[in-house]
């Protein structure tokens, strides 16, 4: 087992008695010397800034080492520590005032000049039940701690008188620390007599404390103003949201009414389509009968053939008309409405042609439906192409299909 070269006490260490702060490139370790001395040090090959205090690590070592004796002692090796963050200072506050750890004596050693004032401040603000000391190296630190643990050094320290300059320095550092580290803006500032050379320094702290209190009050007022303003904005947004919900309900009600009206119209149109379909069927049947009668007439064959062709054309036109009317849907009506709004220059015949193109009717069927020749249909397509402002490489059918797809 490893032994301390100064105290000759056994040293206990475990591989898991360590802490690696998030984002840091160093390791903090603890080991136990004897039965109640903690030794804290940092493993690093370069200067580091302490970022967070590891109270949990201390409790883990206490639990795993089985230490129950009180008070506790701490040796703190500051080698390779060049700065201490504000967050770490908050951790120091936890050790002093909240952790429940009974550290009687804490001795820092190997202190870099950049951290010296911070450690002096910690020593100055420590409570009377805790002694914080600064020493040069491990040997000096361990010997000092052993003397305090034996009680000899504590008795000597109680008998020693502290000179006024040192006392004022400690009071000054402790006051600054309570304001800076603990945000104690209401602490009573010690003021020496006005003829004291230290009076201006403590008076400056007094003024600073008042200024900070005033600034904090201003901040509180600003925060309260922002809170009130945000609450008002939130209230207004809730009112608007509730109004929007009510408007939505009315829109739904109106939509349902329109839907009911459309259903009624569809039902009426379906009845009308049934009537038209029946009439067209009867008309086509009559035309077929006429064709049969014509076939039996004793007239010139060429005239007979011409009359029959006209009858067949009439039959095909009626059937196309019947199919077109029965195929029409609400979506087709919406399509025609959108096309008319987008291209108001289209006439009724061109709108009808557009619908039939969309429904995949061929040129011959469309021409027959609107009563023109196939050649005449080509002329209509040419005029429509210009009215729709289409590129010469884009067909009317492609354009109308894209327009219908936008409605889906």
Order of alpha helices (4+ residues) and beta strands (2+ residues): beta-beta-beta-beta-beta-alpha-beta-beta-alpha-beta-alpha-beta-alpha-alpha-alpha-alpha-alpha-alpha-alpha-alpha-alpha-alpha
